[in-house]
């Protein structure tokens, strides 16, 4: 099992479980190495249009790209599904207009709440977003 940046396997930090329908968007080249051993999941592509996705992980460097993706993915997860958003850490020196604050603020405007943060690696931070319990169908 691959040990993540913090010593905990990334697949465990993110909560990817066997049988999940998963969608990865703009993942970096080393993402699957970082994840380590993935349980048996159904990996979806962006053309999948149902609203029963369990897990989405979006990597982005800009609000212009991310915010429409968040709207799209919110409509595609089931009520207890999760969306992880990753953006470059300030220390990475990658140019970005994203931060935990503006991602969280936008998520709240579209009725998503953040429930967890994690370091994906030395470049990427992660914020876990879910539909609030009161809004789940």
TIMI-2910 file (N, C-alpha, C, CB; in pm, 1 decimal, decimal comma, always signed):
<rs>
+----------+----------+----------+----------+----------+----------+----------+----------+----------+----------+----------+----------+------+
!      n_x !      n_y !      n_z !     ca_x !     ca_y !     ca_z !      c_x !      c_y !      c_z !     cb_x !     cb_y !     cb_z ! resn !
+----------+----------+----------+----------+----------+----------+----------+----------+----------+----------+----------+----------+------+
!    +84,3 !   -117,6 !     +0,0 !     +0,0 !     +0,0 !     +0,0 !    +88,7 !   +123,7 !     +0,0 !    -95,9 !     -0,1 !   +121,6 !  Unk !
!    +61,2 !   +219,3 !    -87,8 !   +137,6 !   +342,1 !    -94,7 !   +102,8 !   +431,1 !    +23,7 !   +111,4 !   +415,2 !   -227,2 !  Unk !
!   +205,5 !   +484,6 !    +87,3 !   +182,7 !   +573,4 !   +200,5 !   +184,5 !   +715,3 !   +149,0 !   +289,1 !   +552,8 !   +312,5 !  Unk !
!    +83,2 !   +792,2 !   +185,3 !    +67,9 !   +927,9 !   +136,8 !   +163,8 !  +1025,8 !   +200,8 !    -70,9 !   +973,5 !   +159,3 !  Unk !
!   +151,4 !  +1149,3 !   +157,7 !   +234,4 !  +1260,9 !   +200,1 !   +238,6 !  +1272,8 !   +352,0 !   +183,5 !  +1390,2 !   +139,1 !  Unk !
!   +127,8 !  +1248,8 !   +420,2 !   +121,1 !  +1263,1 !   +565,6 !   +149,3 !  +1132,7 !   +639,1 !    -14,6 !  +1314,9 !   +605,7 !  Unk !
!   +172,0 !  +1024,6 !   +566,4 !   +190,9 !   +894,9 !   +630,2 !    +67,3 !   +808,3 !   +623,0 !   +230,7 !   +913,2 !   +773,2 !  Unk !
!    -48,0 !   +867,6 !   +592,7 !   -172,7 !   +793,6 !   +575,3 !   -194,1 !   +771,3 !   +426,1 !   -294,1 !   +869,8 !   +639,1 !  Unk !
!   -229,5 !   +651,1 !   +384,7 !   -255,4 !   +628,9 !   +241,8 !   -362,5 !   +726,2 !   +189,7 !   -299,9 !   +482,4 !   +217,3 !  Unk !
!   -335,3 !   +788,9 !    +77,2 !   -427,2 !   +888,1 !    +21,5 !   -564,1 !   +828,3 !     -5,8 !   -370,3 !   +947,0 !   -106,4 !  Unk !
!   -568,7 !   +706,6 !    -55,5 !   -697,1 !   +643,4 !    -85,3 !   -783,6 !   +636,3 !    +41,7 !   -675,3 !   +501,3 !   -144,4 !  Unk !
!   -719,8 !   +617,3 !   +156,8 !   -792,3 !   +613,2 !   +284,2 !   -835,8 !   +753,5 !   +326,3 !   -704,8 !   +549,5 !   +394,0 !  Unk !
!   -746,1 !   +852,5 !   +312,1 !   -781,1 !   +990,6 !   +348,1 !   -901,0 !  +1039,4 !   +268,2 !   -661,6 !  +1084,0 !   +325,2 !  Unk !
!   -904,3 !  +1003,3 !   +140,3 !  -1012,3 !  +1050,3 !    +53,6 !  -1141,1 !   +970,7 !    +71,8 !   -968,8 !  +1043,6 !    -90,9 !  Unk !
!  -1131,5 !   +850,2 !   +124,5 !  -1250,6 !   +769,8 !   +150,2 !  -1302,8 !   +694,1 !    +29,4 !  -1358,0 !   +856,7 !   +202,1 !  Unk !
!  -1215,2 !   +656,5 !    -62,4 !  -1257,8 !   +578,4 !   -178,8 !  -1280,8 !   +434,7 !   -133,6 !  -1151,4 !   +584,9 !   -294,6 !  Unk !
!  -1401,9 !   +385,6 !   -157,3 !  -1438,8 !   +251,8 !   -110,2 !  -1477,8 !   +160,4 !   -226,4 !  -1554,3 !   +260,9 !     -9,8 !  Unk !
!  -1465,9 !    +31,9 !   -201,1 !  -1501,8 !    -68,7 !   -300,8 !  -1645,5 !    -48,4 !   -347,6 !  -1483,6 !   -210,5 !   -243,7 !  Unk !
!  -1665,6 !    -61,4 !   -478,8 !  -1798,4 !    -50,0 !   -537,1 !  -1839,9 !    +91,7 !   -572,3 !  -1897,2 !   -107,1 !   -444,3 !  Unk !
!  -1762,4 !   +191,3 !   -532,6 !  -1796,3 !   +330,3 !   -563,1 !  -1794,2 !   +355,3 !   -713,7 !  -1699,2 !   +426,0 !   -492,3 !  Unk !
!  -1880,5 !   +446,0 !   -756,9 !  -1871,8 !   +505,3 !   -890,1 !  -1790,2 !   +632,5 !   -871,6 !  -2016,0 !   +534,4 !   -953,9 !  Unk !
!  -1675,5 !   +640,7 !   -940,2 !  -1582,4 !   +751,0 !   -917,5 !  -1555,0 !   +827,1 !  -1046,6 !  -1451,3 !   +698,7 !   -858,4 !  Unk !
!  -1532,1 !   +956,3 !  -1030,8 !  -1499,0 !  +1043,7 !  -1142,7 !  -1380,3 !  +1129,7 !  -1101,4 !  -1621,4 !  +1132,1 !  -1184,8 !  Unk !
!  -1273,7 !  +1125,9 !  -1179,6 !  -1155,9 !  +1207,4 !  -1155,9 !  -1148,1 !  +1310,1 !  -1268,0 !  -1025,8 !  +1120,2 !  -1148,6 !  Unk !
!  -1127,2 !  +1437,1 !  -1232,2 !  -1122,3 !  +1544,9 !  -1331,3 !   -990,5 !  +1620,7 !  -1316,5 !  -1243,8 !  +1641,8 !  -1314,9 !  Unk !
!   -915,6 !  +1629,8 !  -1424,5 !   -789,0 !  +1703,7 !  -1429,7 !   -684,9 !  +1651,3 !  -1331,2 !   -814,1 !  +1850,0 !  -1402,5 !  Unk !
!   -689,1 !  +1523,1 !  -1301,9 !   -594,3 !  +1467,5 !  -1204,9 !   -450,9 !  +1479,0 !  -1257,6 !   -628,6 !  +1319,4 !  -1174,2 !  Unk !
!   -355,6 !  +1507,1 !  -1168,2 !   -216,0 !  +1517,0 !  -1212,1 !   -162,3 !  +1380,4 !  -1255,8 !   -128,3 !  +1574,6 !  -1099,1 !  Unk !
!    -54,2 !  +1382,5 !  -1329,9 !     +4,1 !  +1258,8 !  -1384,0 !    +38,6 !  +1156,8 !  -1277,1 !   +127,8 !  +1290,9 !  -1462,9 !  Unk !
!    +76,0 !  +1201,5 !  -1158,7 !   +117,6 !  +1109,4 !  -1053,0 !     +3,2 !  +1071,1 !   -958,1 !   +230,4 !  +1171,1 !   -973,5 !  Unk !
!   -119,2 !  +1106,2 !   -991,4 !   -232,8 !  +1086,8 !   -900,6 !   -251,1 !   +940,9 !   -859,3 !   -359,8 !  +1137,0 !   -965,8 !  Unk !
!   -247,6 !   +850,2 !   -953,9 !   -274,7 !   +710,2 !   -920,4 !   -158,7 !   +647,5 !   -843,6 !   -302,3 !   +629,8 !  -1047,6 !  Unk !
!    -39,4 !   +700,2 !   -862,0 !    +73,2 !   +659,1 !   -777,8 !    +50,8 !   +708,5 !   -635,3 !   +207,6 !   +713,6 !   -834,1 !  Unk !
!     +4,8 !   +833,4 !   -622,6 !    -24,4 !   +889,6 !   -490,2 !   -134,6 !   +811,5 !   -419,3 !    -64,8 !  +1036,7 !   -502,7 !  Unk !
!   -238,0 !   +773,8 !   -494,5 !   -350,3 !   +701,1 !   -434,0 !   -306,2 !   +567,3 !   -377,1 !   -460,8 !   +679,2 !   -536,6 !  Unk !
!   -219,2 !   +500,2 !   -448,0 !   -179,8 !   +366,3 !   -405,2 !   -281,7 !   +264,8 !   -453,5 !   -165,3 !   +359,5 !   -252,1 !  Unk !
!   -298,2 !   +159,5 !   -378,3 !   -387,9 !    +50,6 !   -417,8 !   -533,5 !    +94,7 !   -402,5 !   -360,6 !    -76,6 !   -332,9 !  Unk !
!   -604,6 !    +97,5 !   -514,4 !   -744,5 !   +140,8 !   -515,9 !   -834,2 !    +18,0 !   -508,0 !   -776,4 !   +224,5 !   -643,8 !  Unk !
!   -937,8 !    +23,8 !   -423,6 !  -1032,2 !    -88,2 !   -422,6 !  -1104,8 !    -97,3 !   -557,0 !  -1134,4 !    -72,4 !   -307,2 !  Unk !
!  -1175,9 !   -205,3 !   -580,1 !  -1250,9 !   -222,5 !   -704,9 !  -1360,5 !   -116,7 !   -711,5 !  -1311,7 !   -366,3 !   -715,2 !  Unk !
!  -1348,5 !    -25,3 !   -808,3 !  -1444,4 !    +82,8 !   -827,4 !  -1484,4 !    +87,4 !   -974,0 !  -1385,5 !   +219,3 !   -781,8 !  Unk !
!  -1591,2 !   +159,4 !  -1002,1 !  -1630,7 !   +184,2 !  -1140,8 !  -1583,5 !   +324,2 !  -1176,1 !  -1786,7 !   +168,9 !  -1161,4 !  Unk !
!  -1481,0 !   +332,4 !  -1259,1 !  -1425,9 !   +461,8 !  -1297,7 !  -1506,2 !   +517,2 !  -1414,5 !  -1275,6 !   +449,7 !  -1334,8 !  Unk !
!  -1560,0 !   +636,5 !  -1396,0 !  -1647,1 !   +699,5 !  -1495,0 !  -1570,1 !   +804,5 !  -1573,9 !  -1769,7 !   +763,0 !  -1427,1 !  Unk !
!  -1624,5 !   +840,2 !  -1690,7 !  -1566,5 !   +951,1 !  -1765,0 !  -1661,4 !  +1070,4 !  -1758,4 !  -1538,2 !   +910,9 !  -1912,4 !  Unk !
!  -1614,7 !  +1183,8 !  -1806,0 !  -1691,8 !  +1308,8 !  -1795,6 !  -1825,1 !  +1301,7 !  -1868,8 !  -1610,6 !  +1424,6 !  -1850,5 !  Unk !
!  -1841,0 !  +1209,6 !  -1963,4 !  -1966,0 !  +1198,4 !  -2038,6 !  -2075,8 !  +1126,9 !  -1961,6 !  -1941,3 !  +1126,4 !  -2167,9 !  Unk !
!  -2042,7 !  +1067,1 !  -1849,1 !  -2141,6 !   +994,9 !  -1767,7 !  -2240,4 !  +1097,5 !  -1712,8 !  -2072,6 !   +913,7 !  -1650,5 !  Unk !
!  -2368,7 !  +1079,6 !  -1741,3 !  -2466,6 !  +1184,3 !  -1710,7 !  -2566,2 !  +1150,7 !  -1600,6 !  -2541,4 !  +1216,8 !  -1832,7 !  Unk !
!  -2553,6 !  +1039,6 !  -1534,3 !  -2648,3 !  +1005,6 !  -1428,6 !  -2616,8 !  +1084,0 !  -1301,4 !  -2645,5 !   +854,2 !  -1400,2 !  Unk !
!  -2706,1 !  +1076,1 !  -1203,4 !  -2684,7 !  +1147,5 !  -1077,0 !  -2662,7 !  +1049,8 !   -961,6 !  -2804,3 !  +1239,1 !  -1046,2 !  Unk !
!  -2580,7 !   +948,9 !   -985,8 !  -2556,9 !   +847,3 !   -883,0 !  -2408,3 !   +825,1 !   -854,9 !  -2620,5 !   +716,4 !   -924,8 !  Unk !
!  -2328,2 !   +928,3 !   -878,8 !  -2184,3 !   +916,7 !   -854,6 !  -2157,4 !   +924,9 !   -704,3 !  -2105,7 !  +1028,1 !   -930,8 !  Unk !
!  -2068,2 !   +837,5 !   -656,4 !  -2031,7 !   +835,1 !   -514,4 !  -1919,7 !   +932,1 !   -480,1 !  -1991,0 !   +696,0 !   -474,5 !  Unk !
!  -1825,9 !   +947,3 !   -573,4 !  -1701,4 !  +1016,7 !   -541,0 !  -1650,4 !  +1091,3 !   -663,5 !  -1594,7 !   +917,4 !   -489,9 !  Unk !
!  -1622,4 !  +1220,8 !   -647,1 !  -1561,9 !  +1302,4 !   -752,4 !  -1438,0 !  +1368,8 !   -692,9 !  -1663,5 !  +1409,9 !   -809,0 !  Unk !
!  -1330,6 !  +1373,3 !   -769,0 !  -1212,7 !  +1450,5 !   -728,0 !  -1174,6 !  +1541,1 !   -843,4 !  -1092,8 !  +1357,0 !   -687,4 !  Unk !
!  -1184,8 !  +1672,4 !   -818,7 !  -1153,8 !  +1774,8 !   -918,4 !  -1022,4 !  +1842,2 !   -880,8 !  -1268,9 !  +1879,6 !   -929,3 !  Unk !
!   -932,5 !  +1853,7 !   -976,7 !   -810,9 !  +1932,4 !   -959,2 !   -824,6 !  +2056,2 !  -1046,8 !   -681,7 !  +1849,5 !   -995,9 !  Unk !
!   -796,4 !  +2173,8 !   -990,1 !   -810,4 !  +2296,7 !  -1066,5 !   -713,8 !  +2402,4 !  -1014,4 !   -954,8 !  +2348,1 !  -1060,3 !  Unk !
!   -682,8 !  +2497,9 !  -1102,3 !   -596,1 !  +2610,1 !  -1065,8 !   -670,0 !  +2742,8 !  -1071,3 !   -474,9 !  +2615,0 !  -1157,4 !  Unk !
!   -798,0 !  +2742,2 !  -1115,9 !   -867,3 !  +2870,3 !  -1130,9 !  -1015,1 !  +2861,4 !  -1094,1 !   -853,4 !  +2920,2 !  -1273,2 !  Unk !
!  -1066,0 !  +2972,9 !  -1043,3 !  -1208,7 !  +2982,8 !  -1013,1 !  -1291,2 !  +2967,8 !  -1140,5 !  -1240,4 !  +3117,2 !   -944,4 !  Unk !
!  -1243,1 !  +3027,4 !  -1248,3 !  -1315,7 !  +3022,1 !  -1375,6 !  -1339,8 !  +2878,1 !  -1420,2 !  -1238,3 !  +3098,0 !  -1484,0 !  Unk !
!  -1243,7 !  +2792,1 !  -1399,1 !  -1258,9 !  +2651,4 !  -1435,3 !  -1337,0 !  +2574,4 !  -1328,6 !  -1121,4 !  +2587,2 !  -1456,4 !  Unk !
!  -1302,0 !  +2596,7 !  -1202,3 !  -1356,7 !  +2514,7 !  -1094,3 !  -1504,9 !  +2536,7 !  -1068,8 !  -1281,5 !  +2541,4 !   -968,9 !  Unk !
!  -1548,5 !  +2660,6 !  -1061,8 !  -1684,9 !  +2685,8 !  -1015,9 !  -1791,7 !  +2623,9 !  -1106,7 !  -1707,9 !  +2834,3 !  -1005,6 !  Unk !
!  -1779,7 !  +2631,9 !  -1239,5 !  -1876,1 !  +2558,6 !  -1323,4 !  -1868,5 !  +2406,7 !  -1303,4 !  -1852,1 !  +2591,5 !  -1470,5 !  Unk !
!  -1746,9 !  +2354,3 !  -1282,6 !  -1732,2 !  +2210,5 !  -1257,3 !  -1802,0 !  +2170,2 !  -1127,9 !  -1583,7 !  +2172,1 !  -1250,9 !  Unk !
!  -1792,5 !  +2253,9 !  -1025,8 !  -1860,7 !  +2223,1 !   -899,6 !  -2011,4 !  +2215,7 !   -919,4 !  -1826,9 !  +2328,4 !   -793,1 !  Unk !
!  -2066,4 !  +2311,0 !   -993,9 !  -2210,6 !  +2307,8 !  -1022,7 !  -2248,8 !  +2179,6 !  -1094,9 !  -2251,7 !  +2429,6 !  -1107,0 !  Unk !
!  -2171,5 !  +2144,7 !  -1196,7 !  -2198,1 !  +2024,1 !  -1275,4 !  -2190,0 !  +1899,0 !  -1187,7 !  -2098,4 !  +2013,2 !  -1392,7 !  Unk !
!  -2085,7 !  +1889,5 !  -1109,2 !  -2065,1 !  +1768,7 !  -1027,7 !  -2166,5 !  +1757,7 !   -915,3 !  -1924,7 !  +1767,7 !   -969,5 !  Unk !
!  -2209,9 !  +1869,3 !   -861,2 !  -2312,4 !  +1864,8 !   -756,2 !  -2438,5 !  +1796,2 !   -808,7 !  -2345,9 !  +2007,8 !   -705,9 !  Unk !
!  -2471,9 !  +1819,5 !   -933,8 !  -2591,4 !  +1759,1 !   -993,1 !  -2570,9 !  +1611,9 !  -1027,3 !  -2631,5 !  +1835,3 !  -1118,0 !  Unk !
!  -2446,4 !  +1565,7 !  -1027,2 !  -2417,0 !  +1429,0 !  -1070,8 !  -2387,8 !  +1332,3 !   -956,8 !  -2300,7 !  +1430,5 !  -1164,1 !  Unk !
!  -2367,9 !  +1384,8 !   -835,5 !  -2346,8 !  +1294,5 !   -722,2 !  -2481,6 !  +1258,4 !   -661,7 !  -2253,9 !  +1359,1 !   -615,1 !  Unk !
!  -2487,8 !  +1141,4 !   -598,0 !  -2610,4 !  +1109,9 !   -524,8 !  -2607,2 !  +1186,5 !   -393,4 !  -2624,8 !   +955,3 !   -500,1 !  Unk !
!  -2714,6 !  +1184,4 !   -318,5 !  -2728,6 !  +1274,0 !   -203,5 !  -2622,7 !  +1254,3 !    -95,7 !  -2863,4 !  +1255,7 !   -142,7 !  Unk !
!  -2564,4 !  +1136,4 !    -86,9 !  -2457,7 !  +1116,9 !    +11,9 !  -2320,2 !  +1104,7 !    -54,3 !  -2486,0 !   +992,1 !    +95,7 !  Unk !
!  -2311,6 !  +1146,3 !   -180,2 !  -2184,0 !  +1145,3 !   -250,9 !  -2092,9 !  +1257,5 !   -203,3 !  -2206,8 !  +1157,0 !   -400,6 !  Unk !
!  -1967,0 !  +1251,0 !   -244,4 !  -1869,1 !  +1352,2 !   -204,1 !  -1797,9 !  +1409,1 !   -325,5 !  -1767,0 !  +1292,9 !   -106,0 !  Unk !
!  -1758,7 !  +1534,5 !   -311,5 !  -1674,9 !  +1601,0 !   -411,2 !  -1550,8 !  +1651,3 !   -338,7 !  -1751,6 !  +1719,1 !   -483,4 !  Unk !
!  -1436,9 !  +1602,4 !   -380,6 !  -1310,7 !  +1656,4 !   -331,6 !  -1262,2 !  +1758,6 !   -433,1 !  -1204,0 !  +1543,3 !   -308,8 !  Unk !
!  -1219,9 !  +1875,3 !   -384,5 !  -1161,3 !  +1978,2 !   -469,2 !  -1016,2 !  +1994,7 !   -427,2 !  -1239,9 !  +2113,6 !   -458,8 !  Unk !
!   -926,5 !  +1990,1 !   -524,2 !   -784,8 !  +2013,5 !   -495,4 !   -734,8 !  +2132,0 !   -576,1 !   -700,6 !  +1887,7 !   -526,3 !  Unk !
!   -653,5 !  +2213,5 !   -511,4 !   -594,7 !  +2332,4 !   -570,7 !   -449,4 !  +2340,4 !   -524,3 !   -674,9 !  +2461,7 !   -531,7 !  Unk !
!   -364,5 !  +2412,7 !   -598,8 !   -223,5 !  +2421,2 !   -560,8 !   -204,6 !  +2497,7 !   -429,4 !   -143,1 !  +2488,5 !   -672,1 !  Unk !
!   -122,0 !  +2441,2 !   -343,8 !    -85,8 !  +2509,8 !   -219,8 !     -6,5 !  +2635,5 !   -254,5 !     -3,5 !  +2416,2 !   -125,5 !  Unk !
!    -16,2 !  +2734,8 !   -168,8 !    +59,1 !  +2858,6 !   -190,1 !   +209,5 !  +2828,3 !   -200,7 !    +31,9 !  +2959,3 !    -74,8 !  Unk !
!   +258,6 !  +2737,5 !   -117,8 !   +401,4 !  +2703,7 !   -116,7 !   +447,8 !  +2635,0 !   -245,3 !   +431,6 !  +2614,3 !     +1,4 !  Unk !
!   +353,9 !  +2586,9 !   -327,3 !   +391,5 !  +2517,6 !   -451,1 !   +444,1 !  +2612,3 !   -557,4 !   +273,3 !  +2441,7 !   -506,0 !  Unk !
!   +416,5 !  +2741,8 !   -541,4 !   +457,1 !  +2845,1 !   -638,4 !   +383,6 !  +2833,5 !   -771,8 !   +606,6 !  +2837,0 !   -662,9 !  Unk !
!   +278,3 !  +2752,0 !   -777,7 !   +194,3 !  +2743,7 !   -897,4 !    +93,2 !  +2857,6 !   -890,2 !   +122,2 !  +2603,3 !   -908,6 !  Unk !
!    +79,3 !  +2930,1 !   -998,9 !    -12,0 !  +3044,3 !  -1001,2 !   -155,7 !  +2994,5 !   -994,3 !    +10,0 !  +3130,5 !  -1128,3 !  Unk !
!   -231,0 !  +3048,2 !   -897,9 !   -371,0 !  +3010,0 !   -879,0 !   -446,3 !  +3124,2 !   -813,2 !   -382,5 !  +2881,2 !   -794,0 !  Unk !
!   -574,8 !  +3132,5 !   -840,3 !   -659,4 !  +3227,4 !   -767,9 !   -752,0 !  +3153,3 !   -671,4 !   -742,0 !  +3312,9 !   -866,7 !  Unk !
!   -720,9 !  +3026,6 !   -644,7 !   -802,7 !  +2945,8 !   -554,7 !   -741,3 !  +2939,4 !   -415,5 !   -820,2 !  +2804,7 !   -610,8 !  Unk !
!   -829,1 !  +2931,3 !   -317,0 !   -788,8 !  +2911,3 !   -177,8 !   -901,4 !  +2836,8 !   -108,5 !   -757,5 !  +3047,8 !   -105,7 !  Unk !
!   -873,0 !  +2784,5 !     +9,4 !   -979,1 !  +2717,7 !    +83,8 !  -1094,7 !  +2813,2 !   +111,1 !   -924,9 !  +2661,2 !   +215,4 !  Unk !
!  -1065,5 !  +2940,5 !   +132,3 !  -1169,9 !  +3038,5 !   +164,2 !  -1262,9 !  +3060,4 !    +45,4 !  -1106,9 !  +3171,9 !   +206,7 !  Unk !
!  -1208,8 !  +3087,9 !    -74,4 !  -1300,7 !  +3115,6 !   -185,8 !  -1369,4 !  +2989,2 !   -236,2 !  -1225,6 !  +3182,1 !   -300,6 !  Unk !
!  -1306,1 !  +2873,2 !   -221,8 !  -1374,6 !  +2748,4 !   -257,8 !  -1489,2 !  +2722,9 !   -160,8 !  -1275,6 !  +2628,5 !   -257,6 !  Unk !
!  -1462,4 !  +2737,0 !    -31,9 !  -1565,0 !  +2715,6 !    +70,8 !  -1681,9 !  +2813,1 !    +51,7 !  -1504,0 !  +2732,2 !   +212,3 !  Unk !
!  -1651,4 !  +2940,3 !    +27,4 !  -1757,4 !  +3040,2 !     +9,4 !  -1844,3 !  +3008,5 !   -111,5 !  -1697,0 !  +3179,5 !     -5,6 !  Unk !
!  -1781,8 !  +2968,7 !   -222,4 !  -1860,3 !  +2933,8 !   -340,3 !  -1943,8 !  +2808,9 !   -314,5 !  -1768,7 !  +2912,4 !   -461,4 !  Unk !
!  -1883,8 !  +2710,2 !   -251,8 !  -1956,0 !  +2586,0 !   -221,8 !  -2080,6 !  +2614,9 !   -138,2 !  -1864,2 !  +2486,4 !   -147,6 !  Unk !
!  -2067,8 !  +2699,8 !    -39,4 !  -2183,7 !  +2734,3 !    +44,7 !  -2294,5 !  +2799,2 !    -37,6 !  -2141,4 !  +2828,6 !   +158,4 !  Unk !
!  -2257,3 !  +2882,3 !   -134,8 !  -2357,7 !  +2947,9 !   -220,2 !  -2436,8 !  +2847,7 !   -303,3 !  -2290,4 !  +3048,7 !   -312,6 !  Unk !
!  -2376,1 !  +2732,4 !   -334,3 !  -2447,8 !  +2631,9 !   -414,0 !  -2492,3 !  +2513,9 !   -327,1 !  -2358,9 !  +2581,7 !   -529,5 !  Unk !
!  -2501,5 !  +2538,4 !   -197,6 !  -2552,4 !  +2438,9 !   -101,4 !  -2466,0 !  +2314,1 !    -89,9 !  -2691,2 !  +2398,0 !   -140,2 !  Unk !
!  -2336,0 !  +2334,4 !    -83,6 !  -2241,6 !  +2229,1 !    -46,7 !  -2168,0 !  +2276,1 !    +78,3 !  -2141,0 !  +2196,7 !   -164,4 !  Unk !
!  -2133,3 !  +2184,0 !   +165,8 !  -2058,2 !  +2219,5 !   +285,9 !  -1927,5 !  +2141,6 !   +289,2 !  -2141,5 !  +2191,8 !   +413,6 !  Unk !
!  -1826,5 !  +2203,4 !   +348,5 !  -1697,6 !  +2134,9 !   +361,5 !  -1694,6 !  +2060,5 !   +494,0 !  -1578,8 !  +2235,5 !   +351,9 !  Unk !
!  -1640,0 !  +1939,8 !   +489,7 !  -1637,1 !  +1855,7 !   +609,7 !  -1497,3 !  +1803,8 !   +643,1 !  -1731,0 !  +1738,8 !   +592,0 !  Unk !
!  -1400,1 !  +1826,1 !   +553,0 !  -1266,6 !  +1772,8 !   +579,3 !  -1166,6 !  +1841,6 !   +487,3 !  -1262,9 !  +1618,5 !   +559,4 !  Unk !
!  -1045,5 !  +1856,7 !   +535,0 !   -935,2 !  +1904,8 !   +451,6 !   -823,7 !  +1801,9 !   +457,6 !   -884,6 !  +2045,7 !   +498,4 !  Unk !
!   -742,2 !  +1798,3 !   +354,0 !   -625,7 !  +1709,5 !   +358,0 !   -518,0 !  +1761,3 !   +264,4 !   -665,0 !  +1565,1 !   +320,0 !  Unk !
!   -396,1 !  +1719,4 !   +291,8 !   -284,8 !  +1742,9 !   +201,1 !   -279,0 !  +1623,1 !   +106,9 !   -148,6 !  +1763,0 !   +278,9 !  Unk !
!   -299,8 !  +1648,6 !    -21,5 !   -290,4 !  +1540,7 !   -120,3 !   -143,4 !  +1503,0 !   -138,6 !   -354,4 !  +1583,4 !   -256,8 !  Unk !
!    -61,0 !  +1604,4 !   -156,1 !    +84,5 !  +1587,0 !   -163,3 !   +147,5 !  +1722,1 !   -135,7 !   +130,1 !  +1530,2 !   -303,3 !  Unk !
!   +275,5 !  +1739,0 !   -169,9 !   +342,6 !  +1866,0 !   -141,2 !   +293,9 !  +1979,7 !   -230,9 !   +492,6 !  +1849,9 !   -156,8 !  Unk !
!   +219,7 !  +1950,3 !   -336,4 !   +168,5 !  +2052,9 !   -427,9 !    +20,9 !  +2082,4 !   -404,5 !   +189,5 !  +2009,5 !   -571,9 !  Unk !
!    -60,5 !  +1981,0 !   -383,5 !   -206,0 !  +1994,8 !   -382,8 !   -267,1 !  +1983,8 !   -243,2 !   -266,9 !  +1890,5 !   -472,2 !  Unk !
!   -358,2 !  +2077,2 !   -213,6 !   -444,8 !  +2068,4 !    -95,8 !   -578,5 !  +2011,5 !   -139,5 !   -463,0 !  +2207,8 !    -27,2 !  Unk !
!   -655,7 !  +1961,2 !    -45,2 !   -786,7 !  +1906,2 !    -77,7 !   -892,4 !  +1949,7 !    +21,8 !   -780,4 !  +1755,6 !    -82,8 !  Unk !
!  -1013,2 !  +1973,1 !    -28,1 !  -1128,6 !  +2009,7 !    +53,7 !  -1243,9 !  +1917,8 !    +14,5 !  -1167,3 !  +2161,4 !    +35,2 !  Unk !
!  -1300,4 !  +1849,7 !   +113,1 !  -1410,6 !  +1755,9 !    +88,8 !  -1543,1 !  +1829,7 !   +105,0 !  -1403,2 !  +1633,7 !   +186,1 !  Unk !
!  -1627,2 !  +1822,0 !     +1,9 !  -1757,4 !  +1888,3 !     +0,5 !  -1868,2 !  +1785,2 !     -9,3 !  -1766,8 !  +1988,3 !   -116,1 !  Unk !
!  -1976,7 !  +1810,4 !    +62,1 !  -2093,2 !  +1722,0 !    +59,1 !  -2220,4 !  +1805,7 !    +57,5 !  -2092,9 !  +1625,5 !   +180,6 !  Unk !
!  -2330,1 !  +1741,2 !    +22,2 !  -2462,1 !  +1803,3 !    +32,6 !  -2501,1 !  +1800,5 !   +180,5 !  -2569,6 !  +1728,6 !    -57,7 !  Unk !
!  -2548,0 !  +1912,7 !   +236,7 !  -2587,1 !  +1913,1 !   +377,9 !  -2695,7 !  +1808,5 !   +405,8 !  -2636,7 !  +2052,7 !   +418,9 !  Unk !
!  -2691,9 !  +1750,1 !   +524,2 !  -2789,5 !  +1646,7 !   +562,4 !  -2932,9 !  +1691,5 !   +538,1 !  -2772,1 !  +1609,5 !   +709,1 !  Unk !
!  -2964,9 !  +1816,1 !   +571,8 !  -3103,1 !  +1865,5 !   +558,7 !  -3150,7 !  +1871,4 !   +413,7 !  -3114,5 !  +2003,5 !   +620,8 !  Unk !
!  -3056,3 !  +1870,7 !   +318,4 !  -3092,9 !  +1881,4 !   +176,5 !  -3084,2 !  +1749,2 !   +101,4 !  -3004,4 !  +1982,2 !   +108,7 !  Unk !
!  -3050,5 !  +1642,6 !   +171,7 !  -3035,7 !  +1513,6 !   +102,8 !  -3171,0 !  +1452,8 !    +71,9 !  -2952,8 !  +1416,2 !   +187,2 !  Unk !
!  -3180,7 !  +1390,5 !    -45,3 !  -3306,7 !  +1330,7 !    -87,0 !  -3315,6 !  +1186,6 !    -44,2 !  -3323,4 !  +1341,0 !   -236,5 !  Unk !
+----------+----------+----------+----------+----------+----------+----------+----------+----------+----------+----------+----------+------+
</rs>
